């Protein structure tokens, strides 16, 4: 697939402005096509990244650490692939390491890399968990995402405040009831030890 040019993207925005009933030549809208194309380039930057690559630099000097590693409340900004409207929420990501850990900022970068694409939340949750499982090979992985979908809150069924929660649990975080309970307790807001 050949990516359209900046000029083609701006022309598409002008068409949408006209379709909506406004005049793209109006003073307030003159630079809107350029701004929209620029913001979409940023909002969809995940297509230009390989989120798995962030996990490749690991640390093996962990002094015998063998407990859960959980990063909570990672801001998620994505777009519904069905309506191209924002999906905004938080992700909680954890894993039980085997013999190596990854820098915590890399977990956030993995979330952002997959989120900055057109998505459905279920797929986003699974992609993050699978990447961590594949690259780090931990004993288990857990990902929980809680998000508000603008396609439901701004249009359609108009249910402001509703949030969708999805989870993807792998390995011992799924199979061991105590580890699963600990992970889920650690990902609840304000429930940190």
RALINTA-V21294 format. One record per helix or strand of 3 or more residues. SS is the DSSP state (helix for helix, strand for strand). FROM is the first residue (numbers start at 1). LEN is the number of residues. If there is no record, write none. Layout:
ss=(SS,SS)
from=(FROM,FROM)
len=(LEN,LEN)
//
This chain:
ss=(helix,helix,helix,helix,helix,strand,strand,helix,helix,strand,helix,strand,helix,helix)
from=(6,27,32,45,51,68,86,104,121,140,150,164,172,177)
len=(15,3,12,4,5,13,11,12,16,10,4,8,4,11)
//
